[in-house]
Amino acid sequence: MSKLTHKNVHNYFKIDGFHLNADEVRRVAYDYIKEGDGNEQAIGEFLLDWFDDKDYIEMRTSGTTGLPKLVRLEKQAMIQSALATGDFFKLEPGNKALLCLPVRFIAGKMMLVRSIILGLELDITAPSTQPLVLNDKVYDFVAMVPLQVQNSIADLKNVKKLIIGGAKMDAALEEKVLPLKTEVYETYGMTETITHIAAKKVGETVFTILPNVKIAQDDRGCLVITVATISEEPIVTNDLVELIRENQFIFLGRIDNVINSGGVKLIPEQIEAKLISKLTNRFFVTGVPDTALGEKLILVIEGEKQEFAPDFFNVLEKYEKPKEIVFVPKFKENENGKLLRKPSLV
């Protein structure tokens, strides 16, 4: 069998119900650019980039592992990522998929690549908070961000396998999707790893890595990822993890978020996990400068001010209890739905 390249189009591949070969994909791309809306134009531009003679694409990272930067992604590595996803989630040619994510981000681009390479029948809808509304079609595979899932609970009966990325799912959303017949997975990844390199079923704590991925820890306790199909150079993250075995890990929190309060290091995500069942409003904990402690732990809650009983925080250890509670009318998020913790206080 000859090696797959970015010029290959699986003979099962469809867009919006139409079989397309490489030349026909290019024609559709030109139509999107000439006559489409902003989302369709972005799709058209990516498709033309994908089928050009370069063996890479360039895109800007979201800043997960540092400041946003321009990175070059090899098309062959993107193909291998698509194959790994197909293997991990047992996708088959002819499976029906939905693209409802912005194509300017890696997750949207990879839904297109997976469909072309794996032979998926892809429907495209404009990114929105309710991508399944007024759509009764049954899909084998869909990718969403948590906000889309939150607004689509009643419609997920028409989705067989759902992957969720872009931002961390909270426990309240997990409780809503657990009873569903849909297979729901939370994914872990970033632009530099060409979308997800690990996934876990919702309700579980342990992430399992995809094929061709190796993991380790650095001296900070942060995850180090090596994906042979992308680069021999390891990707060093700022994510604190506990390694379970050579192919599994537990995500603990972001080292950027760690609060050093009077010499005690506190991981916000661990504290938030203890409070999630007690608070109905969205919230997070963070550190702010303090003359005595260096940083003091505060609890930030979205919504109107409320009072709490003296024993409300008994689920927390002594040092985990907030020194102050701040109420914010509306949290700020980036385009991927990730909460902006520091700017949310402004």
C-alpha positions as semicolon CSV with decimal commas, in nm:
position;residue;x (nm);y (nm);z (nm)
1;M;0,000;0,000;0,000
2;S;0,140;0,342;-0,093
3;K;0,199;0,602;0,177
4;L;-0,087;0,841;0,248
5;T;-0,015;1,202;0,161
6;H;-0,213;1,524;0,194
7;K;-0,315;1,486;-0,172
8;N;-0,511;1,168;-0,089
9;V;-0,889;1,180;-0,047
10;H;-1,068;0,871;0,086
11;N;-1,333;0,747;-0,158
12;Y;-1,595;0,747;0,122
13;F;-1,536;1,114;0,204
14;K;-1,836;1,346;0,174
15;I;-1,912;1,710;0,258
16;D;-2,278;1,785;0,326
17;G;-2,386;1,468;0,146
18;F;-2,170;1,501;-0,167
19;H;-1,880;1,271;-0,260
20;L;-1,579;1,486;-0,350
21;N;-1,238;1,406;-0,495
22;A;-0,938;1,636;-0,454
23;D;-1,023;1,856;-0,753
24;E;-1,385;1,885;-0,642
25;V;-1,275;1,978;-0,289
26;R;-1,069;2,261;-0,437
27;R;-1,368;2,384;-0,635
28;V;-1,585;2,379;-0,322
29;A;-1,310;2,565;-0,139
30;Y;-1,306;2,839;-0,403
31;D;-1,686;2,868;-0,379
32;Y;-1,663;2,901;0,001
33;I;-1,404;3,177;-0,030
34;K;-1,594;3,364;-0,302
35;E;-1,952;3,330;-0,178
36;G;-1,945;3,198;0,178
37;D;-1,969;3,360;0,519
38;G;-1,667;3,409;0,747
39;N;-1,667;3,049;0,869
40;E;-1,701;2,904;0,518
41;Q;-1,424;3,131;0,392
42;A;-1,195;3,000;0,667
43;I;-1,282;2,643;0,566
44;G;-1,211;2,722;0,201
45;E;-0,875;2,879;0,280
46;F;-0,769;2,581;0,490
47;L;-0,873;2,330;0,225
48;L;-0,670;2,514;-0,039
49;D;-0,373;2,524;0,199
50;W;-0,415;2,151;0,267
51;F;-0,403;2,054;-0,100
52;D;-0,125;2,290;-0,209
53;D;0,231;2,169;-0,271
54;K;0,370;2,265;0,070
55;D;0,416;1,980;0,318
56;Y;0,316;2,197;0,617
57;I;0,065;2,452;0,737
58;E;0,126;2,743;0,971
59;M;-0,106;2,853;1,248
60;R;-0,100;3,043;1,575
61;T;-0,117;2,859;1,908
62;S;-0,371;2,945;2,175
63;G;-0,101;2,996;2,439
64;T;-0,156;2,673;2,632
65;T;0,217;2,611;2,677
66;G;0,326;2,976;2,687
67;L;0,275;3,292;2,486
68;P;0,081;3,250;2,159
69;K;0,321;3,187;1,872
70;L;0,325;3,087;1,508
71;V;0,396;2,716;1,463
72;R;0,455;2,503;1,157
73;L;0,263;2,174;1,151
74;E;0,371;1,904;0,909
75;K;0,081;1,772;0,703
76;Q;0,214;1,417;0,736
77;A;0,199;1,458;1,115
78;M;-0,162;1,578;1,087
79;I;-0,243;1,268;0,882
80;Q;-0,088;1,046;1,150
81;S;-0,289;1,230;1,415
82;A;-0,608;1,163;1,218
83;L;-0,520;0,794;1,190
84;A;-0,448;0,773;1,565
85;T;-0,785;0,931;1,644
86;G;-0,959;0,688;1,411
87;D;-0,785;0,397;1,579
88;F;-0,852;0,516;1,936
89;F;-1,221;0,594;1,883
90;K;-1,279;0,307;1,635
91;L;-1,400;0,531;1,353
92;E;-1,483;0,364;1,022
93;P;-1,521;0,485;0,661
94;G;-1,874;0,610;0,606
95;N;-1,924;0,721;0,967
96;K;-2,118;1,045;0,989
97;A;-1,942;1,339;1,154
98;L;-2,030;1,701;1,228
99;L;-1,796;1,999;1,211
100;C;-1,928;2,269;1,444
101;L;-1,599;2,421;1,562
102;P;-1,416;2,724;1,416
103;V;-1,164;2,613;1,155
104;R;-0,916;2,881;1,256
105;F;-0,834;2,659;1,557
106;I;-0,660;2,321;1,532
107;A;-0,965;2,121;1,649
108;G;-1,174;2,248;1,357
109;K;-0,894;2,191;1,107
110;M;-0,845;1,835;1,228
111;M;-1,213;1,746;1,186
112;L;-1,167;1,826;0,817
113;V;-0,842;1,629;0,794
114;R;-0,991;1,325;0,975
115;S;-1,288;1,326;0,740
116;I;-1,070;1,346;0,427
117;I;-0,824;1,077;0,544
118;L;-1,062;0,839;0,725
119;G;-1,349;0,869;0,479
120;L;-1,607;1,029;0,708
121;E;-1,931;1,180;0,581
122;L;-1,893;1,532;0,716
123;D;-2,169;1,784;0,768
124;I;-2,066;2,144;0,831
125;T;-2,256;2,391;1,044
126;A;-2,158;2,740;1,157
127;P;-2,000;2,740;1,505
128;S;-2,261;2,831;1,765
129;T;-2,354;2,757;2,125
130;Q;-2,630;2,520;2,001
131;P;-2,484;2,334;1,703
132;L;-2,743;2,051;1,709
133;V;-3,058;2,262;1,734
134;L;-3,315;2,185;1,461
135;N;-3,094;1,896;1,343
136;D;-3,242;1,547;1,381
137;K;-2,962;1,365;1,198
138;V;-2,773;1,095;1,390
139;Y;-2,394;1,139;1,400
140;D;-2,130;0,881;1,481
141;F;-1,865;1,134;1,581
142;V;-1,882;1,498;1,696
143;A;-1,633;1,732;1,867
144;M;-1,750;2,022;2,085
145;V;-1,632;2,265;2,350
146;P;-1,801;2,249;2,694
147;L;-2,030;2,548;2,630
148;Q;-2,174;2,377;2,323
149;V;-2,230;2,057;2,521
150;Q;-2,398;2,252;2,801
151;N;-2,651;2,390;2,553
152;S;-2,703;2,061;2,365
153;I;-2,786;1,808;2,638
154;A;-3,133;1,731;2,502
155;D;-2,997;1,685;2,149
156;L;-2,703;1,457;2,231
157;K;-2,930;1,155;2,190
158;N;-2,842;1,189;1,821
159;V;-2,467;1,163;1,882
160;K;-2,300;0,824;1,929
161;K;-1,950;0,942;2,022
162;L;-1,870;1,291;2,149
163;I;-1,528;1,433;2,227
164;I;-1,500;1,749;2,436
165;G;-1,197;1,976;2,435
166;G;-1,085;2,337;2,428
167;A;-1,156;2,388;2,799
168;K;-1,189;2,179;3,113
169;M;-1,529;2,027;3,183
170;D;-1,668;2,103;3,528
171;A;-1,829;1,841;3,751
172;A;-2,178;1,987;3,705
173;L;-2,159;1,931;3,328
174;E;-2,016;1,582;3,380
175;E;-2,319;1,493;3,592
176;K;-2,550;1,602;3,309
177;V;-2,383;1,389;3,042
178;L;-2,313;1,077;3,251
179;P;-2,670;0,934;3,220
180;L;-2,669;0,975;2,840
181;K;-2,632;0,680;2,604
182;T;-2,376;0,886;2,412
183;E;-2,012;0,782;2,460
184;V;-1,862;1,104;2,594
185;Y;-1,488;1,164;2,618
186;E;-1,288;1,454;2,756
187;T;-0,972;1,509;2,555
188;Y;-0,630;1,651;2,637
189;G;-0,412;1,828;2,383
190;M;-0,300;2,153;2,225
191;T;-0,202;2,303;1,892
192;E;0,159;2,187;1,925
193;T;0,045;1,824;1,965
194;I;-0,195;1,859;1,668
195;T;-0,510;1,848;1,884
196;H;-0,566;1,571;2,138
197;I;-0,300;1,320;2,244
198;A;-0,506;1,162;2,524
199;A;-0,867;1,106;2,624
200;K;-1,077;0,974;2,910
201;K;-1,440;0,878;2,942
202;V;-1,642;1,135;3,132
203;G;-1,673;1,032;3,496
204;E;-1,325;0,878;3,501
205;T;-1,008;1,053;3,622
206;V;-0,736;0,882;3,419
207;F;-0,637;0,995;3,069
208;T;-0,511;0,729;2,826
209;I;-0,271;0,838;2,554
210;L;-0,328;0,778;2,182
211;P;-0,099;0,567;1,961
212;N;0,253;0,704;1,888
213;V;0,255;0,917;2,205
214;K;0,500;0,890;2,496
215;I;0,471;1,077;2,826
216;A;0,701;1,168;3,115
217;Q;0,736;1,428;3,392
218;D;0,990;1,706;3,433
219;D;1,140;1,815;3,765
220;R;0,840;2,042;3,830
221;G;0,599;1,750;3,805
222;C;0,467;1,877;3,471
223;L;0,375;1,661;3,173
224;V;0,631;1,614;2,895
225;I;0,491;1,479;2,567
226;T;0,679;1,313;2,284
227;V;0,491;1,236;1,963
228;A;0,725;1,062;1,722
229;T;0,508;1,145;1,422
230;I;0,527;1,518;1,499
231;S;0,880;1,580;1,625
232;E;1,168;1,414;1,804
233;E;1,176;1,714;2,036
234;P;0,958;1,671;2,347
235;I;0,681;1,920;2,423
236;V;0,711;2,051;2,778
237;T;0,377;2,161;2,923
238;N;0,281;2,357;3,234
239;D;0,031;2,090;3,338
240;L;0,089;1,920;3,672
241;V;0,012;1,549;3,643
242;E;0,035;1,220;3,827
243;L;0,170;0,943;3,606
244;I;-0,024;0,620;3,659
245;R;0,161;0,400;3,412
246;E;0,351;0,454;3,089
247;N;0,035;0,531;2,894
248;Q;-0,190;0,696;3,154
249;F;-0,193;1,008;3,370
250;I;-0,415;1,215;3,598
251;F;-0,435;1,588;3,533
252;L;-0,390;1,782;3,860
253;G;-0,384;2,144;3,747
254;R;-0,188;2,419;3,574
255;I;0,141;2,518;3,736
256;D;0,063;2,876;3,624
257;N;-0,236;2,869;3,858
258;V;-0,053;2,736;4,164
259;I;-0,086;2,973;4,460
260;N;0,205;3,014;4,703
261;S;0,032;3,129;5,021
262;G;0,267;3,170;5,315
263;G;0,497;2,902;5,174
264;V;0,212;2,653;5,115
265;K;0,157;2,561;4,751
266;L;-0,211;2,529;4,663
267;I;-0,348;2,386;4,336
268;P;-0,672;2,570;4,249
269;E;-0,815;2,286;4,040
270;Q;-0,792;2,049;4,339
271;I;-0,972;2,295;4,566
272;E;-1,238;2,361;4,303
273;A;-1,306;1,988;4,274
274;K;-1,398;1,981;4,644
275;L;-1,635;2,278;4,611
276;I;-1,809;2,184;4,286
277;S;-2,092;1,991;4,454
278;K;-2,162;2,279;4,694
279;L;-2,180;2,573;4,454
280;T;-2,440;2,604;4,178
281;N;-2,291;2,918;4,018
282;R;-1,972;2,907;3,814
283;F;-1,664;2,982;4,024
284;F;-1,289;2,949;4,052
285;V;-1,020;3,008;4,313
286;T;-0,711;3,215;4,250
287;G;-0,434;3,401;4,429
288;V;-0,396;3,776;4,471
289;P;-0,101;3,968;4,619
290;D;-0,093;3,989;4,999
291;T;0,166;4,165;5,216
292;A;0,166;3,896;5,486
293;L;0,125;3,576;5,282
294;G;0,277;3,677;4,949
295;E;-0,044;3,552;4,787
296;K;-0,380;3,493;4,947
297;L;-0,639;3,247;4,823
298;I;-0,969;3,398;4,715
299;L;-1,289;3,244;4,580
300;V;-1,445;3,416;4,277
301;I;-1,813;3,342;4,208
302;E;-2,017;3,442;3,903
303;G;-2,346;3,608;3,997
304;E;-2,505;3,808;4,275
305;K;-2,363;3,825;4,627
306;Q;-2,469;3,549;4,867
307;E;-2,397;3,444;5,223
308;F;-2,251;3,111;5,337
309;A;-2,295;2,921;5,665
310;P;-1,986;2,898;5,891
311;D;-1,940;2,526;5,812
312;F;-1,976;2,570;5,434
313;F;-1,602;2,533;5,374
314;N;-1,547;2,236;5,604
315;V;-1,481;2,018;5,298
316;L;-1,151;2,208;5,260
317;E;-0,825;2,175;5,451
318;K;-0,719;2,466;5,671
319;Y;-0,492;2,627;5,410
320;E;-0,743;2,570;5,129
321;K;-1,014;2,788;5,280
322;P;-1,052;3,122;5,094
323;K;-0,946;3,439;5,274
324;E;-1,196;3,640;5,071
325;I;-1,499;3,583;4,843
326;V;-1,543;3,802;4,534
327;F;-1,860;3,814;4,324
328;V;-1,839;3,898;3,952
329;P;-2,150;3,960;3,736
330;K;-2,015;3,769;3,432
331;F;-1,695;3,570;3,379
332;K;-1,479;3,642;3,075
333;E;-1,378;3,363;2,837
334;N;-1,154;3,332;2,535
335;E;-1,280;3,212;2,195
336;N;-1,226;2,849;2,295
337;G;-1,445;2,884;2,603
338;K;-1,152;2,883;2,844
339;L;-1,208;3,089;3,157
340;L;-0,985;3,395;3,193
341;R;-0,911;3,373;3,564
342;K;-0,712;3,690;3,628
343;P;-0,889;3,927;3,384
344;S;-1,226;3,810;3,521
345;L;-1,158;4,017;3,831
346;V;-1,135;4,342;3,634
